[in-house]
């Protein structure tokens, strides 16, 4: 089924894939984990964040997270 895509604004693309319109099959080609504080990775126009106290716990009790094996 055709789709209508409206205005698009792309601020930056860093090694990613962008899909517009109909997508039958989308799967991740890579995965990563990032530990950051509250409000540190926010993006957008006219952004205001009010974080009084921010703590980040990077401890991960899992041995391995879900992988992306088989996504060719």
Secondary structure, 3 states (H helix, E strand, C coil): CCCCCCCCCCCCCCCCCCCCCCCCCCCCCCCCCCCCCCCCCCCCCCCCCCCCCCCCCCCCCCCCCCCCCCCC
